[in-house]
Amino acid sequence: MSHLNQKQSTIEQSVSISGVGLHTGESVTLTFHPAEENHGFKFRRIDLDGQPIIEADCDLVTDTSRGTTLEKGNAKVSTVEHVLAALVGLQIDNVLMDINGNEMPIMDGSSIAFVELLKQNGIKEQEADRDYFEIPYNIHYSDEENHVEIVAMPVNDYRLTVMVDYNSAVLGSQHASITSINEFSDQIAECRTFCFLHELELLLEHNLIKGGDLNNAIVVVDKPVSQEELDRLAKVFDKPSIEVKQNGILNNLDLRHQNEPARHKLLDMVGDLALVGQPIKGQIMAARPGHGSNVAFAKKIKQAIKKEQKRKQEGRPHYDPSEKPLYSTTDIMKMLPHKHPFLLVDKVLRKTETEIVAIKNVTFDQYFFNGHFPDEPLFPGVLQIEAMAQAGGVLILSNIEKPSDYATYFLKIDNARFKDKVVPGDTLVLKLEVTEPIRRGLCMMRGRAWVGSKLVCEAEMMAQVAKIK
């Protein structure tokens, strides 16, 4: 059973939190405001003229080098992933966020401050249903150069597993996972960002962590370091002294979990995937992810959403070859009078009272290809119409007590159009819809057939259901 909320939500009232930006060092205040249904996540730069708004959208990402940066026009907001992860983890859908600078406050380097603030403030359920994107098929992403592999798979929840090989004697290989987004607040939200000492030194050298403090990051030391260097870092961060613990972590922090770095990678991924712009139902597995790959994967999911929206607008049914059919060929032969070689429906995937989705696999060994045509075998248009009619026959006859006693006969075909070739190896996805109530055995139907995403045939048909004498 899914643990996902079915209604959209926002927050009870406006609430603020202040801190410094990790990279800019600027003091900023972030204010969360309630928002109307279907608003989504948006940032508003209240320190700029016109108070421009930037949507949480993967297509607006301009930098992923040290966090995720969104930019629209002359306005940008940086390090948005921890804030967005908190919102997704709490299943909050609609929030307007005011920020008086260009970077989110880093707090302790995790999402926990945002989670606790929002929970204490209260979450309000709204009337509109949540519009989940249910992962319809496996969506893959890979980056060979950085050895990144990510896949999203269909499942009726939001599950996430992250595996990371840090190539480090200290951290080794780690993995983290959640089996429901409800686990985020307790298991993931408090996990802080981390870096290796050599990365920290490089960032300091280039003045890139002006808001850095040893209280908002875990520093991993996986190579020998001199006392002189430790003394220098102590001076930079205004600490009496710094030393390396036995587990290779600077003595600034104690780990909250043994695999805290991997859990933080998972946190980042939850935040970055919020940029898809729609809550997800699916299982995601990622090996060695980072902000760049997270955003690239979010863009792939967003492309899949657009394809699914287009498919639904066109009325094109989804077809998964591994889907268990509602009716097999054997079942269909018990309903239709047609038999080999003139049975043109191989299986039925789905059926309602007024609609059916069926499959015809076009194979080269079918008898008519010898003469239609020897040099360019084509599945005849008249047989495409016949295949649709047979699928329509299954729809009608499946509702009759003894379907084998009845047959459907063509009376009329209107507006038949053939839009592309159908050749051996193609799979015809057939969809028939009853367009008028059945009266005196007369059936009016609209039939369409697709190969992949391409509509290849359509027609309006009238048939008579009659008892076989």
C-alpha positions, 0 to 999 in steps of 0.5 A, a space after each residue: 500500500 502506498 504511503 504517499 499523500 493523495 491531496 496537495 498541501 501547503 503550509 499553514 502560515 508564513 514562517 522565516 529562517 535566517 543564516 549564511 550562504 555557504 559560498 557567499 558568506 552573506 547573511 540571508 533570510 528565507 521566508 516560506 509562504 503558503 501558496 494556492 493549489 498547483 503553484 509548485 515551488 517558486 523562489 522570489 528574490 525580494 532584494 531585486 527590482 521587481 522581485 523576480 520569481 524563479 520556478 524550481 525547474 530543471 530547465 532553469 539550472 545553470 550551475 551544479 559545480 558546488 550545489 544547484 543554481 537556478 537562474 531566470 533572466 538576471 535573477 538566480 538562487 543557489 544551493 536550493 537542494 536542501 530546501 527543496 529536499 525538505 519540502 519533498 520529504 514533508 510532501 508539501 506541494 505549494 510554497 512561495 519562498 522569499 529570499 533576500 540574497 542569491 543563496 539559501 542559508 546553509 544552516 548545519 549543512 543538512 535539511 533538518 532545520 527546514 524540516 523542523 521549522 515547517 513541521 512546527 509551523 503546520 502543514 495544510 491539506 488542500 482540495 486538489 488531488 496530487 498530480 503524480 508522475 507514475 514512472 511508466 517504464 524504466 528510465 535510464 541515465 548514464 555518464 561513463 566519464 564519471 561512472 554514474 548510473 541512474 535508473 527509475 522504475 515503476 512502483 507505487 511509492 517514492 523509493 530511492 537507493 544511492 550507492 557511492 564508491 568514494 575511492 577513499 580508505 576512510 569512507 570506502 563504499 557506502 549506500 543509503 536508501 528509503 523505502 518510502 518518502 515518509 522516512 526522509 524526515 527521520 532518516 535523511 534530513 539531518 545528514 550533512 554535506 561533506 567534503 574531503 580536506 584537499 577539496 576544502 583547501 582548494 575552496 579556501 584558496 579560491 575564496 569559494 566558501 566565505 560562509 564555511 564553518 566547521 559546524 556545517 560540513 563534515 571534513 574527511 581526511 583520507 591522506 596524511 596532513 601536517 600539524 602545520 596545516 591543521 594549525 592553519 585551518 584552526 586559525 582560518 575557522 577560528 578554532 582553538 585547535 583541530 585534529 584528525 579523529 581515528 576514523 579520518 574525520 576532523 574533530 569538528 563534528 561527530 557523525 550522526 550515521 555511519 553512512 552519513 555521506 551516502 545519506 546526504 547524497 540521497 538528500 541531495 538527490 531528493 532535492 534535485 529531483 524536485 526540479 522535475 516539477 511534479 511529485 514522482 511515484 517510482 523506485 530510483 536507484 543511483 550509483 555515484 550521483 552528483 548534482 550534475 547527474 541528478 539534474 540531467 536525470 531530472 531532465 530525462 524524467 521531465 521529457 518522459 512526462 511531456 511524452 506521456 502528456 502528449 500520448 494522453 492528449 492523443 488518446 494513445 494507450 500505453 503499451 508495455 510488452 511485459 504487461 500480463 494480458 487480460 485475454 490471451 489468443 486462446 481466450 480471444 478464439 473462444 469469443 470470436 469466430 475467426 481462426 488462423 490465419 484470419 485471427 488478427 488480434 493476439 492479445 487484449 491488454 485492457 478493457 472497460 465497458 466502452 473501450 478496449 486496447 489490444 495488440 496485433 504482432 505483424 510477423 513476416 510469415 503471414 500468408 499475404 506478404 508473398 503477394 503484398 508486396 514481394 519487394 516491399 512487404 506491407 500489412 494491407 490497410 484493409 486488414 488493419 481495419 479488420 484487426 480493429 474490427 475484431 478488437 471491437 468484436 471482443 469488446 462487445 462479445 465479452 459482455 455476452 453470456 455465450 459469445 461463441 454463439 454470436 458474431 459481429 458484421 460490418 455495416 459501414 466504414 467511414 473516414 478511414 485514413 492510413 497515415 503510415 506503412 505497417 511492415 513485418 516486425 511492427 506491433 500494432 496497438 489497437 484502441 476501440 471506443 464505443 461512440 454511441 449506446 448500443 441499440 438493437 445490436 448496432 454498434 458505433 465505434 471509433 478505431 485507431 491503431 499505432 506503431 510506437 508513438 505514430 498513429 498509422 490508421 483510424 476509422 469510424 465503424 458500424 457493426 451488427 451483433 447477430 446470433 450465428 445460425 
